[in-house]
């Protein structure tokens, strides 16, 4: 079930942002027993690089990611760590 969550997250973000780079990591095992994880939703880390983030402040970028994940934020994801950058920022 966890692999399918990662795949669903990846698919949603690919569709919304056409990223140059995307990494989705299931970090749920590190939070086993955590009060918020008891409902079966997971903890995930997302590192995404896309032109879609150009000109946006970090909060706006995060909101776009949340919107792209839609209902999964209520049904599958308890916590989401987001690193959202433009290609220029990723090249550093």
HTML snippet that shows the backbone in 3Dmol.js (N, CA, C, O; Angstrom):
<script src="https://3Dmol.org/build/3Dmol-min.js"></script>
<div id="view" style="width:600px;height:400px;position:relative"></div>
<script>
const pdb = `
ATOM      1  N   UNK A   1       0.821  -1.201   0.000  1.00  0.00           N
ATOM      2  CA  UNK A   1       0.000   0.000   0.000  1.00  0.00           C
ATOM      3  C   UNK A   1       0.859   1.256   0.000  1.00  0.00           C
ATOM      4  O   UNK A   1       0.506   2.250  -0.635  1.00  0.00           O
ATOM      5  N   UNK A   2       1.991   1.218   0.713  1.00  0.00           N
ATOM      6  CA  UNK A   2       2.851   2.392   0.772  1.00  0.00           C
ATOM      7  C   UNK A   2       3.425   2.727  -0.592  1.00  0.00           C
ATOM      8  O   UNK A   2       3.462   3.897  -0.974  1.00  0.00           O
ATOM      9  N   UNK A   3       3.875   1.717  -1.338  1.00  0.00           N
ATOM     10  CA  UNK A   3       4.433   1.977  -2.661  1.00  0.00           C
ATOM     11  C   UNK A   3       3.401   2.639  -3.558  1.00  0.00           C
ATOM     12  O   UNK A   3       3.736   3.535  -4.333  1.00  0.00           O
ATOM     13  N   UNK A   4       2.153   2.208  -3.462  1.00  0.00           N
ATOM     14  CA  UNK A   4       1.130   2.822  -4.292  1.00  0.00           C
ATOM     15  C   UNK A   4       0.883   4.276  -3.881  1.00  0.00           C
ATOM     16  O   UNK A   4       0.545   5.110  -4.720  1.00  0.00           O
ATOM     17  N   UNK A   5       1.049   4.575  -2.610  1.00  0.00           N
ATOM     18  CA  UNK A   5       0.912   5.983  -2.173  1.00  0.00           C
ATOM     19  C   UNK A   5       2.008   6.825  -2.799  1.00  0.00           C
ATOM     20  O   UNK A   5       1.743   7.911  -3.314  1.00  0.00           O
ATOM     21  N   UNK A   6       3.230   6.334  -2.758  1.00  0.00           N
ATOM     22  CA  UNK A   6       4.344   7.065  -3.355  1.00  0.00           C
ATOM     23  C   UNK A   6       4.089   7.246  -4.848  1.00  0.00           C
ATOM     24  O   UNK A   6       4.302   8.332  -5.388  1.00  0.00           O
ATOM     25  N   UNK A   7       3.635   6.192  -5.511  1.00  0.00           N
ATOM     26  CA  UNK A   7       3.334   6.277  -6.939  1.00  0.00           C
ATOM     27  C   UNK A   7       2.228   7.291  -7.218  1.00  0.00           C
ATOM     28  O   UNK A   7       2.321   8.064  -8.171  1.00  0.00           O
ATOM     29  N   UNK A   8       1.188   7.292  -6.397  1.00  0.00           N
ATOM     30  CA  UNK A   8       0.087   8.236  -6.586  1.00  0.00           C
ATOM     31  C   UNK A   8       0.537   9.675  -6.357  1.00  0.00           C
ATOM     32  O   UNK A   8       0.139  10.578  -7.092  1.00  0.00           O
ATOM     33  N   UNK A   9       1.362   9.886  -5.340  1.00  0.00           N
ATOM     34  CA  UNK A   9       1.911  11.223  -5.085  1.00  0.00           C
ATOM     35  C   UNK A   9       2.763  11.653  -6.277  1.00  0.00           C
ATOM     36  O   UNK A   9       2.613  12.764  -6.787  1.00  0.00           O
ATOM     37  N   UNK A  10       3.652  10.774  -6.714  1.00  0.00           N
ATOM     38  CA  UNK A  10       4.530  11.074  -7.843  1.00  0.00           C
ATOM     39  C   UNK A  10       3.702  11.383  -9.097  1.00  0.00           C
ATOM     40  O   UNK A  10       3.975  12.358  -9.797  1.00  0.00           O
ATOM     41  N   UNK A  11       2.701  10.562  -9.378  1.00  0.00           N
ATOM     42  CA  UNK A  11       1.869  10.773 -10.569  1.00  0.00           C
ATOM     43  C   UNK A  11       1.153  12.121 -10.524  1.00  0.00           C
ATOM     44  O   UNK A  11       1.105  12.829 -11.530  1.00  0.00           O
ATOM     45  N   UNK A  12       0.602  12.477  -9.375  1.00  0.00           N
ATOM     46  CA  UNK A  12      -0.116  13.753  -9.239  1.00  0.00           C
ATOM     47  C   UNK A  12       0.811  14.934  -9.447  1.00  0.00           C
ATOM     48  O   UNK A  12       0.448  15.906 -10.110  1.00  0.00           O
ATOM     49  N   UNK A  13       2.010  14.852  -8.881  1.00  0.00           N
ATOM     50  CA  UNK A  13       2.962  15.956  -9.016  1.00  0.00           C
ATOM     51  C   UNK A  13       3.527  16.036 -10.432  1.00  0.00           C
ATOM     52  O   UNK A  13       3.759  17.130 -10.945  1.00  0.00           O
ATOM     53  N   UNK A  14       3.749  14.888 -11.062  1.00  0.00           N
ATOM     54  CA  UNK A  14       4.207  14.876 -12.460  1.00  0.00           C
ATOM     55  C   UNK A  14       3.166  15.565 -13.347  1.00  0.00           C
ATOM     56  O   UNK A  14       3.505  16.396 -14.189  1.00  0.00           O
ATOM     57  N   UNK A  15       1.911  15.213 -13.146  1.00  0.00           N
ATOM     58  CA  UNK A  15       0.832  15.768 -13.968  1.00  0.00           C
ATOM     59  C   UNK A  15       0.679  17.270 -13.764  1.00  0.00           C
ATOM     60  O   UNK A  15       0.423  18.004 -14.719  1.00  0.00           O
ATOM     61  N   UNK A  16       0.833  17.729 -12.534  1.00  0.00           N
ATOM     62  CA  UNK A  16       0.605  19.141 -12.223  1.00  0.00           C
ATOM     63  C   UNK A  16       1.773  20.042 -12.593  1.00  0.00           C
ATOM     64  O   UNK A  16       1.569  21.194 -12.975  1.00  0.00           O
ATOM     65  N   UNK A  17       3.003  19.526 -12.482  1.00  0.00           N
ATOM     66  CA  UNK A  17       4.163  20.407 -12.595  1.00  0.00           C
ATOM     67  C   UNK A  17       5.154  20.057 -13.700  1.00  0.00           C
ATOM     68  O   UNK A  17       6.051  20.856 -13.970  1.00  0.00           O
ATOM     69  N   UNK A  18       5.035  18.906 -14.349  1.00  0.00           N
ATOM     70  CA  UNK A  18       6.013  18.465 -15.351  1.00  0.00           C
ATOM     71  C   UNK A  18       7.442  18.757 -14.855  1.00  0.00           C
ATOM     72  O   UNK A  18       8.206  19.448 -15.529  1.00  0.00           O
ATOM     73  N   UNK A  19       7.791  18.232 -13.690  1.00  0.00           N
ATOM     74  CA  UNK A  19       9.067  18.603 -13.071  1.00  0.00           C
ATOM     75  C   UNK A  19      10.292  18.074 -13.823  1.00  0.00           C
ATOM     76  O   UNK A  19      10.251  17.021 -14.460  1.00  0.00           O
ATOM     77  N   UNK A  20      11.376  18.836 -13.728  1.00  0.00           N
ATOM     78  CA  UNK A  20      12.653  18.394 -14.257  1.00  0.00           C
ATOM     79  C   UNK A  20      13.253  17.332 -13.339  1.00  0.00           C
ATOM     80  O   UNK A  20      14.020  16.473 -13.774  1.00  0.00           O
ATOM     81  N   UNK A  21      12.889  17.410 -12.063  1.00  0.00           N
ATOM     82  CA  UNK A  21      13.373  16.466 -11.067  1.00  0.00           C
ATOM     83  C   UNK A  21      12.289  16.285 -10.015  1.00  0.00           C
ATOM     84  O   UNK A  21      11.635  17.245  -9.609  1.00  0.00           O
ATOM     85  N   UNK A  22      12.106  15.044  -9.578  1.00  0.00           N
ATOM     86  CA  UNK A  22      11.105  14.758  -8.548  1.00  0.00           C
ATOM     87  C   UNK A  22      11.545  13.547  -7.744  1.00  0.00           C
ATOM     88  O   UNK A  22      11.838  12.484  -8.292  1.00  0.00           O
ATOM     89  N   UNK A  23      11.585  13.732  -6.438  1.00  0.00           N
ATOM     90  CA  UNK A  23      11.884  12.625  -5.537  1.00  0.00           C
ATOM     91  C   UNK A  23      10.807  12.612  -4.458  1.00  0.00           C
ATOM     92  O   UNK A  23      10.520  13.633  -3.832  1.00  0.00           O
ATOM     93  N   UNK A  24      10.216  11.433  -4.252  1.00  0.00           N
ATOM     94  CA  UNK A  24       9.211  11.246  -3.204  1.00  0.00           C
ATOM     95  C   UNK A  24       9.690  10.106  -2.322  1.00  0.00           C
ATOM     96  O   UNK A  24       9.917   8.996  -2.802  1.00  0.00           O
ATOM     97  N   UNK A  25       9.844  10.380  -1.032  1.00  0.00           N
ATOM     98  CA  UNK A  25      10.336   9.387  -0.084  1.00  0.00           C
ATOM     99  C   UNK A  25       9.287   9.158   0.996  1.00  0.00           C
ATOM    100  O   UNK A  25       8.779  10.102   1.602  1.00  0.00           O
ATOM    101  N   UNK A  26       8.977   7.899   1.221  1.00  0.00           N
ATOM    102  CA  UNK A  26       8.066   7.531   2.306  1.00  0.00           C
ATOM    103  C   UNK A  26       8.875   7.456   3.593  1.00  0.00           C
ATOM    104  O   UNK A  26       9.730   6.583   3.745  1.00  0.00           O
ATOM    105  N   UNK A  27       8.608   8.358   4.503  1.00  0.00           N
ATOM    106  CA  UNK A  27       9.330   8.446   5.769  1.00  0.00           C
ATOM    107  C   UNK A  27       8.461   7.948   6.929  1.00  0.00           C
ATOM    108  O   UNK A  27       8.758   8.219   8.093  1.00  0.00           O
ATOM    109  N   UNK A  28       7.394   7.223   6.609  1.00  0.00           N
ATOM    110  CA  UNK A  28       6.420   6.809   7.621  1.00  0.00           C
ATOM    111  C   UNK A  28       7.017   5.922   8.703  1.00  0.00           C
ATOM    112  O   UNK A  28       6.634   6.035   9.867  1.00  0.00           O
ATOM    113  N   UNK A  29       7.940   5.049   8.348  1.00  0.00           N
ATOM    114  CA  UNK A  29       8.505   4.111   9.319  1.00  0.00           C
ATOM    115  C   UNK A  29       9.189   4.838  10.480  1.00  0.00           C
ATOM    116  O   UNK A  29       9.191   4.341  11.606  1.00  0.00           O
ATOM    117  N   UNK A  30       9.762   5.999  10.214  1.00  0.00           N
ATOM    118  CA  UNK A  30      10.424   6.772  11.272  1.00  0.00           C
ATOM    119  C   UNK A  30       9.431   7.362  12.261  1.00  0.00           C
ATOM    120  O   UNK A  30       9.815   7.808  13.342  1.00  0.00           O
ATOM    121  N   UNK A  31       8.146   7.365  11.887  1.00  0.00           N
ATOM    122  CA  UNK A  31       7.123   7.991  12.723  1.00  0.00           C
ATOM    123  C   UNK A  31       6.125   6.988  13.283  1.00  0.00           C
ATOM    124  O   UNK A  31       5.061   7.365  13.774  1.00  0.00           O
ATOM    125  N   UNK A  32       6.472   5.720  13.208  1.00  0.00           N
ATOM    126  CA  UNK A  32       5.568   4.680  13.728  1.00  0.00           C
ATOM    127  C   UNK A  32       5.266   4.956  15.198  1.00  0.00           C
ATOM    128  O   UNK A  32       6.169   5.250  15.981  1.00  0.00           O
ATOM    129  N   UNK A  33       4.006   4.861  15.561  1.00  0.00           N
ATOM    130  CA  UNK A  33       3.604   5.115  16.943  1.00  0.00           C
ATOM    131  C   UNK A  33       3.309   6.568  17.236  1.00  0.00           C
ATOM    132  O   UNK A  33       2.735   6.884  18.278  1.00  0.00           O
ATOM    133  N   UNK A  34       3.687   7.453  16.343  1.00  0.00           N
ATOM    134  CA  UNK A  34       3.416   8.878  16.476  1.00  0.00           C
ATOM    135  C   UNK A  34       1.904   9.084  16.484  1.00  0.00           C
ATOM    136  O   UNK A  34       1.188   8.451  15.708  1.00  0.00           O
ATOM    137  N   UNK A  35       1.426   9.947  17.338  1.00  0.00           N
ATOM    138  CA  UNK A  35      -0.009  10.150  17.499  1.00  0.00           C
ATOM    139  C   UNK A  35      -0.697  10.402  16.162  1.00  0.00           C
ATOM    140  O   UNK A  35      -1.733   9.799  15.884  1.00  0.00           O
ATOM    141  N   UNK A  36      -0.152  11.266  15.345  1.00  0.00           N
ATOM    142  CA  UNK A  36      -0.781  11.601  14.076  1.00  0.00           C
ATOM    143  C   UNK A  36      -0.723  10.487  13.053  1.00  0.00           C
ATOM    144  O   UNK A  36      -1.502  10.488  12.100  1.00  0.00           O
ATOM    145  N   UNK A  37       0.181   9.535  13.227  1.00  0.00           N
ATOM    146  CA  UNK A  37       0.325   8.452  12.252  1.00  0.00           C
ATOM    147  C   UNK A  37      -0.603   7.283  12.555  1.00  0.00           C
ATOM    148  O   UNK A  37      -0.700   6.356  11.751  1.00  0.00           O
ATOM    149  N   UNK A  38      -1.271   7.303  13.668  1.00  0.00           N
ATOM    150  CA  UNK A  38      -2.123   6.180  14.058  1.00  0.00           C
ATOM    151  C   UNK A  38      -3.331   5.991  13.158  1.00  0.00           C
ATOM    152  O   UNK A  38      -3.923   4.913  13.135  1.00  0.00           O
ATOM    153  N   UNK A  39      -3.701   7.020  12.421  1.00  0.00           N
ATOM    154  CA  UNK A  39      -4.859   6.898  11.536  1.00  0.00           C
ATOM    155  C   UNK A  39      -4.507   6.245  10.196  1.00  0.00           C
ATOM    156  O   UNK A  39      -5.362   6.128   9.318  1.00  0.00           O
ATOM    157  N   UNK A  40      -3.248   5.821  10.040  1.00  0.00           N
ATOM    158  CA  UNK A  40      -2.841   5.108   8.833  1.00  0.00           C
ATOM    159  C   UNK A  40      -2.291   5.987   7.733  1.00  0.00           C
ATOM    160  O   UNK A  40      -1.789   5.479   6.730  1.00  0.00           O
ATOM    161  N   UNK A  41      -2.375   7.298   7.900  1.00  0.00           N
ATOM    162  CA  UNK A  41      -1.800   8.182   6.883  1.00  0.00           C
ATOM    163  C   UNK A  41      -0.299   8.253   7.081  1.00  0.00           C
ATOM    164  O   UNK A  41       0.193   7.998   8.181  1.00  0.00           O
ATOM    165  N   UNK A  42       0.437   8.597   6.029  1.00  0.00           N
ATOM    166  CA  UNK A  42       1.889   8.535   6.072  1.00  0.00           C
ATOM    167  C   UNK A  42       2.586   9.879   6.128  1.00  0.00           C
ATOM    168  O   UNK A  42       1.981  10.943   5.996  1.00  0.00           O
ATOM    169  N   UNK A  43       3.897   9.773   6.332  1.00  0.00           N
ATOM    170  CA  UNK A  43       4.798  10.925   6.336  1.00  0.00           C
ATOM    171  C   UNK A  43       5.662  10.810   5.077  1.00  0.00           C
ATOM    172  O   UNK A  43       6.250   9.761   4.813  1.00  0.00           O
ATOM    173  N   UNK A  44       5.734  11.897   4.304  1.00  0.00           N
ATOM    174  CA  UNK A  44       6.466  11.857   3.052  1.00  0.00           C
ATOM    175  C   UNK A  44       7.342  13.088   2.894  1.00  0.00           C
ATOM    176  O   UNK A  44       7.023  14.172   3.382  1.00  0.00           O
ATOM    177  N   UNK A  45       8.466  12.890   2.191  1.00  0.00           N
ATOM    178  CA  UNK A  45       9.359  13.982   1.819  1.00  0.00           C
ATOM    179  C   UNK A  45       9.287  14.129   0.304  1.00  0.00           C
ATOM    180  O   UNK A  45       9.417  13.148  -0.429  1.00  0.00           O
ATOM    181  N   UNK A  46       9.080  15.355  -0.158  1.00  0.00           N
ATOM    182  CA  UNK A  46       9.030  15.642  -1.590  1.00  0.00           C
ATOM    183  C   UNK A  46      10.101  16.673  -1.917  1.00  0.00           C
ATOM    184  O   UNK A  46      10.190  17.719  -1.275  1.00  0.00           O
ATOM    185  N   UNK A  47      10.910  16.363  -2.922  1.00  0.00           N
ATOM    186  CA  UNK A  47      11.880  17.308  -3.466  1.00  0.00           C
ATOM    187  C   UNK A  47      11.533  17.441  -4.943  1.00  0.00           C
ATOM    188  O   UNK A  47      11.698  16.496  -5.714  1.00  0.00           O
ATOM    189  N   UNK A  48      11.055  18.612  -5.330  1.00  0.00           N
ATOM    190  CA  UNK A  48      10.560  18.818  -6.690  1.00  0.00           C
ATOM    191  C   UNK A  48      11.180  20.071  -7.292  1.00  0.00           C
ATOM    192  O   UNK A  48      11.284  21.110  -6.640  1.00  0.00           O
ATOM    193  N   UNK A  49      11.593  19.948  -8.561  1.00  0.00           N
ATOM    194  CA  UNK A  49      12.187  21.056  -9.305  1.00  0.00           C
ATOM    195  C   UNK A  49      11.330  21.272 -10.550  1.00  0.00           C
ATOM    196  O   UNK A  49      11.191  20.378 -11.384  1.00  0.00           O
ATOM    197  N   UNK A  50      10.756  22.473 -10.665  1.00  0.00           N
ATOM    198  CA  UNK A  50       9.866  22.752 -11.793  1.00  0.00           C
ATOM    199  C   UNK A  50       9.855  24.247 -12.110  1.00  0.00           C
ATOM    200  O   UNK A  50       9.981  25.092 -11.223  1.00  0.00           O
ATOM    201  N   UNK A  51       9.700  24.546 -13.399  1.00  0.00           N
ATOM    202  CA  UNK A  51       9.531  25.940 -13.820  1.00  0.00           C
ATOM    203  C   UNK A  51       8.256  26.555 -13.241  1.00  0.00           C
ATOM    204  O   UNK A  51       8.136  27.777 -13.151  1.00  0.00           O
ATOM    205  N   UNK A  52       7.307  25.706 -12.851  1.00  0.00           N
ATOM    206  CA  UNK A  52       6.026  26.192 -12.325  1.00  0.00           C
ATOM    207  C   UNK A  52       6.187  27.001 -11.038  1.00  0.00           C
ATOM    208  O   UNK A  52       5.269  27.720 -10.645  1.00  0.00           O
ATOM    209  N   UNK A  53       7.337  26.892 -10.382  1.00  0.00           N
ATOM    210  CA  UNK A  53       7.544  27.612  -9.126  1.00  0.00           C
ATOM    211  C   UNK A  53       8.201  28.978  -9.317  1.00  0.00           C
ATOM    212  O   UNK A  53       8.400  29.711  -8.348  1.00  0.00           O
ATOM    213  N   UNK A  54       8.532  29.317 -10.537  1.00  0.00           N
ATOM    214  CA  UNK A  54       9.191  30.605 -10.812  1.00  0.00           C
ATOM    215  C   UNK A  54       8.309  31.758 -10.350  1.00  0.00           C
ATOM    216  O   UNK A  54       7.112  31.797 -10.636  1.00  0.00           O
ATOM    217  N   UNK A  55       8.916  32.688  -9.638  1.00  0.00           N
ATOM    218  CA  UNK A  55       8.215  33.886  -9.190  1.00  0.00           C
ATOM    219  C   UNK A  55       7.323  33.696  -7.975  1.00  0.00           C
ATOM    220  O   UNK A  55       6.655  34.637  -7.545  1.00  0.00           O
ATOM    221  N   UNK A  56       7.303  32.488  -7.414  1.00  0.00           N
ATOM    222  CA  UNK A  56       6.454  32.224  -6.253  1.00  0.00           C
ATOM    223  C   UNK A  56       7.267  32.156  -4.966  1.00  0.00           C
ATOM    224  O   UNK A  56       8.379  31.630  -4.942  1.00  0.00           O
ATOM    225  N   UNK A  57       6.697  32.690  -3.916  1.00  0.00           N
ATOM    226  CA  UNK A  57       7.307  32.575  -2.595  1.00  0.00           C
ATOM    227  C   UNK A  57       7.116  31.143  -2.086  1.00  0.00           C
ATOM    228  O   UNK A  57       6.249  30.430  -2.590  1.00  0.00           O
ATOM    229  N   UNK A  58       7.906  30.708  -1.098  1.00  0.00           N
ATOM    230  CA  UNK A  58       7.789  29.323  -0.617  1.00  0.00           C
ATOM    231  C   UNK A  58       6.378  28.906  -0.212  1.00  0.00           C
ATOM    232  O   UNK A  58       5.962  27.792  -0.532  1.00  0.00           O
ATOM    233  N   UNK A  59       5.637  29.753   0.475  1.00  0.00           N
ATOM    234  CA  UNK A  59       4.290  29.380   0.896  1.00  0.00           C
ATOM    235  C   UNK A  59       3.385  29.109  -0.308  1.00  0.00           C
ATOM    236  O   UNK A  59       2.606  28.155  -0.298  1.00  0.00           O
ATOM    237  N   UNK A  60       3.485  29.934  -1.330  1.00  0.00           N
ATOM    238  CA  UNK A  60       2.680  29.730  -2.541  1.00  0.00           C
ATOM    239  C   UNK A  60       3.075  28.431  -3.242  1.00  0.00           C
ATOM    240  O   UNK A  60       2.216  27.737  -3.786  1.00  0.00           O
ATOM    241  N   UNK A  61       4.344  28.106  -3.233  1.00  0.00           N
ATOM    242  CA  UNK A  61       4.809  26.846  -3.823  1.00  0.00           C
ATOM    243  C   UNK A  61       4.205  25.659  -3.076  1.00  0.00           C
ATOM    244  O   UNK A  61       3.716  24.709  -3.687  1.00  0.00           O
ATOM    245  N   UNK A  62       4.247  25.728  -1.763  1.00  0.00           N
ATOM    246  CA  UNK A  62       3.691  24.642  -0.942  1.00  0.00           C
ATOM    247  C   UNK A  62       2.192  24.500  -1.182  1.00  0.00           C
ATOM    248  O   UNK A  62       1.677  23.387  -1.280  1.00  0.00           O
ATOM    249  N   UNK A  63       1.503  25.618  -1.276  1.00  0.00           N
ATOM    250  CA  UNK A  63       0.058  25.561  -1.527  1.00  0.00           C
ATOM    251  C   UNK A  63      -0.246  24.901  -2.864  1.00  0.00           C
ATOM    252  O   UNK A  63      -1.219  24.157  -2.983  1.00  0.00           O
ATOM    253  N   UNK A  64       0.579  25.170  -3.868  1.00  0.00           N
ATOM    254  CA  UNK A  64       0.382  24.537  -5.174  1.00  0.00           C
ATOM    255  C   UNK A  64       0.591  23.021  -5.079  1.00  0.00           C
ATOM    256  O   UNK A  64      -0.135  22.249  -5.705  1.00  0.00           O
ATOM    257  N   UNK A  65       1.574  22.607  -4.302  1.00  0.00           N
ATOM    258  CA  UNK A  65       1.818  21.168  -4.114  1.00  0.00           C
ATOM    259  C   UNK A  65       0.626  20.539  -3.393  1.00  0.00           C
ATOM    260  O   UNK A  65       0.129  19.492  -3.807  1.00  0.00           O
ATOM    261  N   UNK A  66       0.168  21.176  -2.316  1.00  0.00           N
ATOM    262  CA  UNK A  66      -1.001  20.659  -1.588  1.00  0.00           C
ATOM    263  C   UNK A  66      -2.205  20.537  -2.520  1.00  0.00           C
ATOM    264  O   UNK A  66      -2.917  19.533  -2.494  1.00  0.00           O
ATOM    265  N   UNK A  67      -2.428  21.561  -3.340  1.00  0.00           N
ATOM    266  CA  UNK A  67      -3.568  21.547  -4.257  1.00  0.00           C
ATOM    267  C   UNK A  67      -3.439  20.406  -5.273  1.00  0.00           C
ATOM    268  O   UNK A  67      -4.428  19.753  -5.606  1.00  0.00           O
ATOM    269  N   UNK A  68      -2.234  20.175  -5.755  1.00  0.00           N
ATOM    270  CA  UNK A  68      -2.014  19.099  -6.728  1.00  0.00           C
ATOM    271  C   UNK A  68      -2.289  17.731  -6.110  1.00  0.00           C
ATOM    272  O   UNK A  68      -2.729  16.813  -6.801  1.00  0.00           O
ATOM    273  N   UNK A  69      -2.031  17.595  -4.816  1.00  0.00           N
ATOM    274  CA  UNK A  69      -2.249  16.318  -4.139  1.00  0.00           C
ATOM    275  C   UNK A  69      -3.707  16.135  -3.724  1.00  0.00           C
ATOM    276  O   UNK A  69      -4.147  15.023  -3.432  1.00  0.00           O
ATOM    277  N   UNK A  70      -4.440  17.232  -3.704  1.00  0.00           N
ATOM    278  CA  UNK A  70      -5.880  17.178  -3.478  1.00  0.00           C
ATOM    279  C   UNK A  70      -6.298  16.348  -2.282  1.00  0.00           C
ATOM    280  O   UNK A  70      -5.806  16.546  -1.171  1.00  0.00           O
ATOM    281  N   UNK A  71      -7.204  15.420  -2.515  1.00  0.00           N
ATOM    282  CA  UNK A  71      -7.797  14.624  -1.449  1.00  0.00           C
ATOM    283  C   UNK A  71      -6.776  13.743  -0.725  1.00  0.00           C
ATOM    284  O   UNK A  71      -7.000  13.356   0.422  1.00  0.00           O
ATOM    285  N   UNK A  72      -5.664  13.424  -1.380  1.00  0.00           N
ATOM    286  CA  UNK A  72      -4.640  12.612  -0.703  1.00  0.00           C
ATOM    287  C   UNK A  72      -4.148  13.278   0.578  1.00  0.00           C
ATOM    288  O   UNK A  72      -3.686  12.602   1.497  1.00  0.00           O
ATOM    289  N   UNK A  73      -4.249  14.616   0.637  1.00  0.00           N
ATOM    290  CA  UNK A  73      -3.841  15.328   1.848  1.00  0.00           C
ATOM    291  C   UNK A  73      -4.747  14.959   3.016  1.00  0.00           C
ATOM    292  O   UNK A  73      -4.335  15.067   4.170  1.00  0.00           O
ATOM    293  N   UNK A  74      -5.967  14.527   2.739  1.00  0.00           N
ATOM    294  CA  UNK A  74      -6.906  14.144   3.787  1.00  0.00           C
ATOM    295  C   UNK A  74      -6.916  12.640   4.035  1.00  0.00           C
ATOM    296  O   UNK A  74      -7.174  12.196   5.153  1.00  0.00           O
ATOM    297  N   UNK A  75      -6.637  11.857   2.997  1.00  0.00           N
ATOM    298  CA  UNK A  75      -6.813  10.410   3.092  1.00  0.00           C
ATOM    299  C   UNK A  75      -5.527   9.609   3.246  1.00  0.00           C
ATOM    300  O   UNK A  75      -5.540   8.533   3.843  1.00  0.00           O
ATOM    301  N   UNK A  76      -4.411  10.121   2.716  1.00  0.00           N
ATOM    302  CA  UNK A  76      -3.178   9.329   2.667  1.00  0.00           C
ATOM    303  C   UNK A  76      -1.976   9.982   3.335  1.00  0.00           C
ATOM    304  O   UNK A  76      -1.041   9.294   3.746  1.00  0.00           O
ATOM    305  N   UNK A  77      -1.997  11.297   3.444  1.00  0.00           N
ATOM    306  CA  UNK A  77      -0.811  12.028   3.903  1.00  0.00           C
ATOM    307  C   UNK A  77      -1.093  12.706   5.233  1.00  0.00           C
ATOM    308  O   UNK A  77      -1.994  13.538   5.344  1.00  0.00           O
ATOM    309  N   UNK A  78      -0.305  12.338   6.244  1.00  0.00           N
ATOM    310  CA  UNK A  78      -0.404  13.005   7.542  1.00  0.00           C
ATOM    311  C   UNK A  78       0.562  14.183   7.595  1.00  0.00           C
ATOM    312  O   UNK A  78       0.212  15.264   8.070  1.00  0.00           O
ATOM    313  N   UNK A  79       1.788  13.964   7.101  1.00  0.00           N
ATOM    314  CA  UNK A  79       2.807  15.010   7.136  1.00  0.00           C
ATOM    315  C   UNK A  79       3.558  15.000   5.811  1.00  0.00           C
ATOM    316  O   UNK A  79       3.842  13.943   5.248  1.00  0.00           O
ATOM    317  N   UNK A  80       3.874  16.201   5.325  1.00  0.00           N
ATOM    318  CA  UNK A  80       4.552  16.339   4.048  1.00  0.00           C
ATOM    319  C   UNK A  80       5.645  17.385   4.179  1.00  0.00           C
ATOM    320  O   UNK A  80       5.377  18.549   4.475  1.00  0.00           O
ATOM    321  N   UNK A  81       6.874  16.957   3.957  1.00  0.00           N
ATOM    322  CA  UNK A  81       8.003  17.877   3.927  1.00  0.00           C
ATOM    323  C   UNK A  81       8.252  18.207   2.458  1.00  0.00           C
ATOM    324  O   UNK A  81       8.450  17.305   1.644  1.00  0.00           O
ATOM    325  N   UNK A  82       8.243  19.496   2.117  1.00  0.00           N
ATOM    326  CA  UNK A  82       8.334  19.902   0.719  1.00  0.00           C
ATOM    327  C   UNK A  82       9.565  20.770   0.494  1.00  0.00           C
ATOM    328  O   UNK A  82       9.798  21.747   1.205  1.00  0.00           O
ATOM    329  N   UNK A  83      10.342  20.391  -0.507  1.00  0.00           N
ATOM    330  CA  UNK A  83      11.420  21.232  -1.020  1.00  0.00           C
ATOM    331  C   UNK A  83      11.055  21.497  -2.471  1.00  0.00           C
ATOM    332  O   UNK A  83      11.230  20.619  -3.316  1.00  0.00           O
ATOM    333  N   UNK A  84      10.549  22.690  -2.780  1.00  0.00           N
ATOM    334  CA  UNK A  84      10.086  23.047  -4.115  1.00  0.00           C
ATOM    335  C   UNK A  84      10.963  24.169  -4.661  1.00  0.00           C
ATOM    336  O   UNK A  84      11.006  25.269  -4.110  1.00  0.00           O
ATOM    337  N   UNK A  85      11.668  23.866  -5.763  1.00  0.00           N
ATOM    338  CA  UNK A  85      12.621  24.827  -6.320  1.00  0.00           C
ATOM    339  C   UNK A  85      12.430  24.968  -7.827  1.00  0.00           C
ATOM    340  O   UNK A  85      11.846  24.106  -8.483  1.00  0.00           O
ATOM    341  N   UNK A  86      12.936  26.075  -8.351  1.00  0.00           N
ATOM    342  CA  UNK A  86      13.017  26.251  -9.797  1.00  0.00           C
ATOM    343  C   UNK A  86      14.291  25.567 -10.269  1.00  0.00           C
ATOM    344  O   UNK A  86      15.163  25.260  -9.457  1.00  0.00           O
ATOM    345  N   UNK A  87      14.410  25.323 -11.580  1.00  0.00           N
ATOM    346  CA  UNK A  87      15.665  24.733 -12.099  1.00  0.00           C
ATOM    347  C   UNK A  87      16.889  25.604 -11.778  1.00  0.00           C
ATOM    348  O   UNK A  87      17.965  25.085 -11.482  1.00  0.00           O
ATOM    349  N   UNK A  88      16.715  26.917 -11.840  1.00  0.00           N
ATOM    350  CA  UNK A  88      17.831  27.822 -11.534  1.00  0.00           C
ATOM    351  C   UNK A  88      18.272  27.666 -10.079  1.00  0.00           C
ATOM    352  O   UNK A  88      19.468  27.645  -9.790  1.00  0.00           O
ATOM    353  N   UNK A  89      17.315  27.557  -9.172  1.00  0.00           N
ATOM    354  CA  UNK A  89      17.639  27.387  -7.751  1.00  0.00           C
ATOM    355  C   UNK A  89      18.300  26.037  -7.507  1.00  0.00           C
ATOM    356  O   UNK A  89      19.194  25.925  -6.668  1.00  0.00           O
ATOM    357  N   UNK A  90      17.866  25.011  -8.236  1.00  0.00           N
ATOM    358  CA  UNK A  90      18.433  23.672  -8.060  1.00  0.00           C
ATOM    359  C   UNK A  90      19.882  23.625  -8.545  1.00  0.00           C
ATOM    360  O   UNK A  90      20.702  22.888  -7.998  1.00  0.00           O
ATOM    361  N   UNK A  91      20.189  24.407  -9.563  1.00  0.00           N
ATOM    362  CA  UNK A  91      21.577  24.431 -10.069  1.00  0.00           C
ATOM    363  C   UNK A  91      22.489  25.183  -9.107  1.00  0.00           C
ATOM    364  O   UNK A  91      23.706  24.996  -9.105  1.00  0.00           O
ATOM    365  N   UNK A  92      21.871  26.047  -8.283  1.00  0.00           N
ATOM    366  CA  UNK A  92      22.565  26.752  -7.231  1.00  0.00           C
ATOM    367  C   UNK A  92      23.550  27.744  -7.646  1.00  0.00           C
ATOM    368  O   UNK A  92      24.178  28.381  -6.801  1.00  0.00           O
TER     369      UNK A  92
END
`;
const viewer = $3Dmol.createViewer("view");
viewer.addModel(pdb, "pdb");
viewer.setStyle({}, {cartoon: {color: "spectrum"}});
viewer.zoomTo();
viewer.render();
</script>
